[in-house]
Amino acid sequence: MDASIPATLSLAALADAYERARERFDYYAELAQKGDPVSILSARYLLIAWGEVWELLNEVGLYVGDVDAIELPPLSEDGGE
């Protein structure tokens, strides 16, 4: 596998993607902190959609945030909302 960076890499596009990832992570943290069932579910969907992107950016030195440091409360077990 070729590990070189393509010559067509756009730093402006990378900066834009990083900014969007930071915004989504901040929103994820906000939803997780709210703790209500709808917010928790929304945070879980964000984690599914963005988790790998956040991890990848963190690994290449573009720190987004520590997903493991944010604990999502469990969804209600009574089948409500």
C-alpha positions, -999 to +999 in steps of 0.1 A: +000+000+000+013+034-010+015+056+021+024+088+003+002+119+004-014+127-029-001+159-046-037+171-049-042+174-011-060+206-005-051+222+028-081+245+026-104+214+023-086+197+052-090+228+074-127+229+065-132+192+073-113+196+106-135+226+116-167+206+108-154+176+128-146+199+158-181+214+156-198+180+155-176+168+184-186+198+205-222+192+197-217+155+206-203+165+240-231+190+246-258+163+238-241+137+260-240+162+289-278+169+286-286+134+296-322+132+283-331+102+262-335+122+229-301+139+234-284+106+243-298+090+212-287+119+190-252+117+206-250+080+198-259+087+161-232+114+159-207+089+174-217+063+148-214+088+120-184+108+131-164+085+155-140+071+129-134+106+114-126+120+149-103+091+156-085+095+123-080+132+128-067+126+163-042+100+150-027+124+124-023+151+150-054+172+143-069+168+178-107+169+178-114+155+212-113+124+234-144+103+227-136+079+255-136+107+280-173+114+274-196+089+290-230+085+275-256+077+301-276+045+293-309+049+274-339+043+296-345+007+302-383+009+306-389+013+269-399+049+273-388+077+249 
